[in-house]
Amino acid sequence: MSTNPLSSVIAPPALVQRLPAVDTKAIQALDSAHFLHPFTDFKDLAGHGSRVITRGEGIYIWDSEGAKILDAMSGLWCVNVGYGRKELADAAHRQMMTLPYYNSFFQTTNVPAVQLAAKLAKLAPKVGERSFQHVFYSSSGSESNDSNVRMVRRYWDLLGQPQRKVIISRINAYHGSTMAGASLGGMSGMHAQGDLPIPNITHIEQPYFFENALPGESVHDFGVRAAGWLEAKILEIGADKVAAFIAEPIQGAGGVIIPPATYWPEIQRIVDKYGILLISDEVICAFGRLGAWFAYEKFGYKPDLVTFAKGVTSGYIPLGGVLVGDRVAKVLIEKGGEFNHGYTYSGHPVACAVALANLEIMEREQLPQRVRDDIGPYLAQRFVEIGQHPLVGAAETCGFTAGLVLVKNKQRLERFAENLSVGMICRGHCFSNGLIMRAVGDRMIIAPPLTMTHAQIDEMVALITRCLDLTYQEVKKNGWLA
Ligand code: PXG
């Protein structure tokens, strides 16, 4: 038995395998004594203790009790290249030994930050006349969206239109957890804590067909109507007061809400008509998740700013940022004057070095193409089968992410009462059966590493089916089916 349980928790994977098991109880006691977890009911957690994750390899993670778990969420939508990539550790080590930190304030720069900016500019496809030649760095998606708010305001100020302040977002969107990020997001639970949103941020309904379509409405018509809510909001506020519209290409944390094909072209028409900036928050959707380097490429729209984080380093080290399109960059650069905004870790050399190594892996293994042409279509095929399950009202995929809705009546697509928390019951079965799948209300969602093989997709689908069966038996026993 190790005398210091922490020593085995922080040891590298190869070593952990040979070390005695972690003292789970001791770690859990320290955890609840000192660590306030994000988005957590602290009192509830203290009652039963956290699950302690000790290592990862490929698409699997292991907990301190030795259980092997298939991580169908890539950590938190980020470990795109899978766990245990030595190249990324080597890149961090090399950079730490060369220059672990220097700032990019005061007209200084560092080599990895410059190289990464140039690399991202190359990977981001040009749309029409617009290209992305510039990057503003942060350390997370939330910070990046704060930077977006600052940049958008600065842009309109420099153009002599300071009254253009309102940013329109969507209900059930997730754009982070800082004051601006949570305000841009459309989560009512977050707004309720902290007097949010901050001024000049407003929301329209989301393009969620299953919930918001009219009886008998086609998906095609619903997409156009849902985009129309943006135009209605612009007219309500006054077009001359609207600065930008921000949206995730697919709403991730909101439950993998995939908009109809007609939605994005109509959104583009509307933002063009009123001249407002378009921000594509691709924190989840970029870097191969949807089968392209960037999601705007897949959906064919033309954003002015693109938020990124997570997959840029596959989550191995924090890094985020904004791709700044020509329209905004030109004004910020040519009009001059200092932009009074930035972070200690903007362009952190170690994070940028890891990102470069991560993108190299993604290019070498052609992960975006693999999602588009191979594992994405295979996942879609397997999800058609999952859609047949008696508990599943709808099952959809896009690239390498998927969502399904649990219903109490498959024919009438009737939903369970919210307080039954059927999604959480299903998630519980997933945990006990060695599968990480998220529950967002009664939507069960996945976003697995982009390195998954067909055999591993089969293994995951078998686990999902087993957990759906177990949930079905439980809700049936409780008399909750209709
Ligand atoms: N934008 C989007 C689209 C995101 O998905 C953020 C911004 C914020 O990124 P940071 O790095 O500040 O967390 C995110 C993050 C969930 C979940 O429950 C999703 C996220 C974060 C935490 C939980 O699915 N996405």
Residues whose N, C-alpha, C, O or C-beta is under 5 A from the ligand:
A	BS01	PXG	S140 G141 S142 E143 Y174 H175 G176 E248 G252 A253 D281 V283 I284 A309
